[in-house]
Amino acid sequence: MSNLKMGLLDKIEKKTAVVGIVGLGYVGLPLAVEFAKAGYRTIGFDVQAKKVESVNAGHNYIGDIVGDTLKEMVENGRLSATSDFSFIQGVDAVAICVPTPLDKYQQPDISYVKGSAESVAKFAHSGMVVILESTTYPGTTEELLKPIFEENGLTCGEDFYLAFSPERVDPGNKQYKTKNTPKVVGGVGSDSTTVAAALYRSVLAGGVYEVSCPAVAEMEKLLENTYRNINIGLVNEMAIICHRMGINVWEVIEAAKTKPYGFQAFYPGPGLGGHCIPLDPFYLTWKAREFDYHTRLIETSGEINTGMPEYVVQRAMEVLNRDEKAMNGAKVLVLGVAYKSDIDDYRESPALNVIDLLIAKGADVTFFDPYIPQYRHKGKVHDGAKELTDDMLRGADLVLLCTAHSCFDYQKIQALSKEVFDTRNAMKDIEDRSNIELL
């Protein structure tokens, strides 16, 4: 066993390693808190001064972190944050957890990964392990990160270790958090895998699954999210077909769920949201072109899901037409702009596109989300109603439910509204369905 490997494994076993987390968002901050809770001295790195200030003040801005845990870790000296990457010189392990969005051409934008790697590499030193967690295309770790870290004379496997371990964060999930979700790890060489896996095993309770190389781990993450994207595309298309045939798609799904094997339930909605599922499959389609392969199924499901906001608005127009009301000038109240229920995350939320389309057709749109009083979309700031009043419900020509928050009083919504278009089947238990339209 090499001295490098022995040294790192010893530090991990004794919890004397200093851990750096680059990117203090939905992935990075909960991970930093878990390392600090496990006893590691943890430093968070972020270019956004506001996030750094919040962490150092013990102010939590991520819903998945429980109670005053962040504040406790800061006060006991285990966790701090900085924008100064020179502190990497004193770090033994670094996890890069930065966004990987798409550009305007729907192609991977890995500028955050590249920029973060370059910032870390300036102060990289012998005897450290670097782990990329950001979702990306197969090959990123070895084709992009490895050369960056070797540029200054370090050699992967001899001077430092490098691995990929995809984040698995599901905001608002009541059962699975960072702590108890299984981790997949693939390193550049078996020693990198062993060290990275040991680091995660020392902190997380969900277990670690080791794979042969970073590309397998990178592809595994894309398979996870592409699987969901395609199945949601399938059920969205089923919803469209069922509506035309006069069949309740929600009842169809409930019936299909009774099969104890070979079926997993997915549900239709106004479109896909969140950072992962709407975006990650495009990383695979882009990379596949390098190998002269056209990912037809993935792209078709993407087209269906991307078109759902337009379909929802078209259906909303049909509901208004039944009441002899034009969309132009109609008062539409949108309930929920978060991309899923009971969270304050509106990244890629289909509700934002639904609202834009409604406004473009002349509707007088108001939105209310108890978790999101304001959002920014396409350079514009949109302010929501401060509370959901009875007068708002009575005054709307159409109430369009985009997010099924559990705190909504659906009985009241049904009783006071002229028409309700429920895109999430959130009102399935309401007996009086005379004014409820289902997706």
ABEGO torsion letter per residue (X at the ends): XBAAAAAAAAAAAAGABBBBBBEBBAAAAAAAAAAAAAGBBBBBBBABAAAAAAAAAGBBABAABBEAAAAAAAAAGABBBBABAAAAAABABBBBBBBBBBBAAGBBBAAAAAAAAAAAAAABBBGBBBBBABBBBBGAAAAAAAAAAAAAGBBBGAABBBBBBBBBBBBGBAABBAAABBBBBBBBEAAAAAAAAAAAAAABAAEBBBBABAAAAAAAAAAAAAAAAAAAAAAAAAAAAAAAAGBBAAAAAAAAAABABGBBBBBBBAEBBEAAAAAAAAAAAAAAAAAGBBBAAAAAAAAAAAAAAAAAAAAAAAAAAAAGBBABGBBBBBBEABABBGBABABGBAAAAAAAAAAAAGBBBBBBBAABABBBBGGBBBBBBABBBAAAAAABABBBBABBBAABBAAAAAAABABBBBAAGAAAABABAAABBBX
